[in-house]
Amino acid sequence: MWTLLHGFTGSPESYTRIVRHLGIEGRALIPSLTGHGDDWRSRAAGSFEGEVTRLLALHSEVERPRLLCGYSLGARVALGLLCRAPELFDAALLIGLHPGLDSPTAREERRALDARRARLLRERGLAAFITEWEALPLFASQRGLPTDLLDEQRGHRLAHDPEGLARSLEVLGLAEMPDYRLAMASLKVPITLLTGSLDPKFSKMANELAGQNVHIRAQRVDGVGHNVLLEAPSNVATALAAMAELAQR
């Protein structure tokens, strides 16, 4: 059984191409994360660890092999699941992972940035926020993608509730996430950290994390940036298939 976790401003539909490519319709658990979807209030967690607890509860009857994938925010939450309950998972693919901030100064700086973003959502609305979000240098590599693909992504983003996304920043933002580096170094679950070659910051972090644990490996996809899920879905599907094969050995 596959568990697939989307990124910030994403949705379960972010995995549609992957699911079709793998032919796993009906065999994938793709929950909306806190703050995402028009029904977010009915399942909102009050903290990052609360979100981990909420998602772990969904795995009580998931059949093996249990395969976990997350992109960006989803990768951070997935790492929380792995560190809390590694026995529940047989393999994981984490795309564009940040393992957590390791200094109080960095944490306060990020909290202030996310507070500004939350204010933008509440004061100027979703469209203004999405325009600013899509202009971040982190996503520059997407500007050469087909217009229909970008329009589809923007449509999914604009379907959210601005208050929900603001709440996501306050609950699941990088400043609210524990620093999982130490716990990650001792994990025995096979983990692949997937990044794009045009995303040097996250590729460097992936290499550093892989160097600290023999069960973790870093893999790069040439010619794409941070959102490998959007920019190279076939590569993600191939990596997931490889993880499934590894888990069944």
C-alpha positions in Angstrom: 0.0 0.0 0.0 1.3 3.4 -1.0 1.0 6.6 1.2 1.6 9.7 -0.9 1.9 13.1 0.8 1.6 16.3 -1.2 3.5 19.6 -0.8 2.4 23.0 0.5 -0.4 24.4 -1.8 -0.6 21.0 -3.4 -3.4 18.4 -3.1 -4.0 14.7 -3.7 -4.3 15.5 -7.4 -0.6 16.3 -7.4 0.0 12.6 -7.6 -2.5 11.8 -10.4 0.2 11.3 -13.1 2.3 9.1 -10.8 -0.7 6.9 -9.8 -1.7 6.4 -13.4 1.9 5.7 -14.5 2.2 3.0 -11.8 -1.3 1.6 -12.2 -2.0 1.8 -8.5 -5.5 3.3 -8.6 -7.3 2.1 -5.5 -4.0 1.1 -3.8 -2.8 4.5 -2.7 -3.6 6.5 0.4 -3.4 10.2 -0.5 -4.6 12.3 2.3 -4.9 16.1 2.3 -2.6 17.7 4.8 -3.7 20.1 7.5 -4.9 23.4 6.0 -5.4 22.0 2.5 -8.8 21.3 0.8 -12.1 23.0 1.4 -12.9 20.7 4.4 -9.6 21.3 6.2 -11.3 22.4 9.4 -12.8 18.9 10.0 -9.3 17.3 10.2 -6.9 20.0 11.2 -4.1 19.2 13.6 -2.9 21.7 16.1 0.8 21.1 15.8 3.4 19.4 13.5 3.6 16.4 15.8 -0.2 16.4 16.0 -0.3 16.0 12.2 2.1 13.1 12.5 -0.2 11.4 15.0 -3.2 12.1 12.8 -1.6 10.5 9.8 -0.2 7.5 11.7 -3.7 6.7 12.8 -4.7 6.1 9.2 -2.1 3.3 8.9 -3.6 0.9 11.5 -5.0 -1.3 8.8 -2.7 -0.6 5.8 -1.4 -3.8 4.2 2.2 -4.5 3.5 4.4 -3.6 1.9 3.9 -0.1 3.3 5.5 2.4 1.0 5.8 6.1 1.9 6.4 9.1 -0.4 6.3 12.8 0.3 7.2 16.0 -1.6 8.6 19.1 0.2 6.1 19.7 3.0 4.8 16.2 2.5 8.4 14.9 2.7 8.9 16.6 6.0 5.7 15.2 7.4 6.7 11.8 6.0 10.0 12.0 7.8 8.1 12.6 11.0 6.1 9.4 10.4 9.3 7.5 9.8 11.0 8.8 12.9 8.0 8.2 15.1 7.0 4.7 13.9 9.7 3.3 11.6 8.2 -0.2 12.1 5.2 0.8 10.0 7.1 1.4 6.8 9.1 -0.8 4.5 10.6 1.9 2.3 10.3 5.6 1.6 10.9 8.1 -1.2 11.3 11.7 0.0 11.4 14.4 -2.6 12.9 17.8 -1.8 13.3 17.0 1.9 14.4 19.4 4.6 15.2 17.5 7.8 14.5 20.5 10.1 16.2 23.7 11.3 19.1 23.1 13.7 19.4 26.6 15.3 17.1 28.8 17.3 18.1 31.8 15.1 17.1 30.0 11.9 13.9 28.9 13.5 12.9 32.4 14.5 13.8 33.8 11.1 11.6 31.2 9.3 8.8 31.7 11.8 8.8 35.5 11.0 8.8 34.7 7.2 5.9 32.3 7.5 4.0 34.8 9.7 4.4 37.4 6.9 3.1 34.9 4.3 0.1 34.1 6.5 -0.7 37.8 6.8 -0.5 38.1 3.0 -3.0 35.2 2.7 -5.4 36.8 5.2 -5.1 40.4 4.0 -4.7 40.2 0.3 -6.2 36.8 -0.5 -5.2 33.6 -2.2 -4.5 34.8 -5.7 -2.0 37.4 -4.5 -0.3 34.9 -2.4 -0.1 32.3 -5.1 1.4 34.8 -7.5 4.1 35.6 -5.0 4.7 32.0 -4.1 5.1 30.9 -7.8 7.6 33.7 -8.3 10.0 32.3 -5.7 13.5 31.4 -7.1 13.0 27.9 -5.8 10.4 27.3 -8.6 12.3 29.2 -11.4 12.8 25.9 -13.4 9.1 25.5 -13.8 8.8 28.6 -16.0 9.7 26.5 -19.1 7.0 23.9 -18.5 3.9 23.7 -20.8 1.3 26.4 -20.0 -1.5 23.9 -19.6 0.5 22.1 -16.9 1.2 25.3 -15.0 -2.5 26.4 -15.4 -3.6 23.0 -13.9 -1.2 23.4 -10.9 -2.5 27.0 -10.3 -6.1 25.8 -10.5 -5.4 23.3 -7.8 -3.7 25.9 -5.7 -6.6 28.4 -6.1 -9.1 25.8 -4.9 -7.7 26.1 -1.3 -9.1 28.3 1.5 -6.6 31.1 2.2 -7.2 30.7 6.0 -6.4 27.0 5.6 -3.0 27.7 4.0 -2.3 30.3 6.6 -3.0 27.8 9.3 -0.8 25.3 7.5 2.1 27.7 7.7 1.5 28.2 11.4 1.2 24.5 12.2 3.3 22.7 9.6 5.8 25.4 8.7 9.5 24.6 8.8 9.9 26.6 12.0 7.4 24.3 13.7 9.0 21.1 12.6 11.4 19.2 14.9 15.0 18.9 13.8 15.0 15.2 12.8 18.7 14.9 11.8 19.7 12.8 14.8 16.7 10.5 14.6 17.2 10.2 10.8 20.8 9.0 11.2 19.6 5.9 13.1 16.7 4.9 10.8 17.0 1.4 9.3 14.1 1.9 6.8 15.5 2.1 3.2 15.1 5.8 2.1 15.8 7.5 -1.2 16.1 11.2 -1.2 15.2 12.5 -4.6 16.1 16.0 -5.8 16.5 17.9 -9.0 19.9 18.9 -10.3 18.7 22.5 -10.6 17.9 22.5 -6.8 21.4 22.7 -5.4 20.4 23.6 -1.8 18.2 20.5 -1.4 20.6 18.3 -3.3 23.4 19.2 -1.0 21.2 18.4 2.1 20.3 15.1 0.5 24.0 14.2 0.0 24.8 15.1 3.6 22.0 13.1 5.0 22.9 10.1 2.9 26.4 10.3 4.1 25.2 9.8 7.7 23.2 6.6 7.3 23.9 3.5 5.0 20.1 3.0 4.6 19.7 6.4 3.0 20.7 7.2 -0.6 20.6 10.4 -2.5 19.4 10.5 -6.1 19.2 13.4 -8.5 17.1 14.0 -11.6 18.9 16.0 -14.3 17.4 19.2 -15.7 14.7 19.8 -13.1 14.3 21.9 -10.0 12.6 21.5 -6.6 9.3 20.1 -7.7 10.4 16.9 -9.3 6.8 15.6 -8.8 5.6 18.2 -11.3 8.6 18.4 -13.6 9.6 14.8 -13.9 6.7 12.5 -12.9 8.0 9.5 -14.8 11.3 9.7 -12.8 9.3 9.8 -9.6 7.2 6.8 -10.7 10.4 4.9 -11.6 11.9 5.6 -8.2 8.8 4.5 -6.4 8.7 1.3 -8.4 12.3 0.6 -7.4 11.4 1.2 -3.7 8.5 -1.2 -4.0 10.8 -3.9 -5.5 13.3 -3.3 -2.7 10.7 -3.6 0.0 9.5 -6.9 -1.3 12.9 -8.6 -1.3 
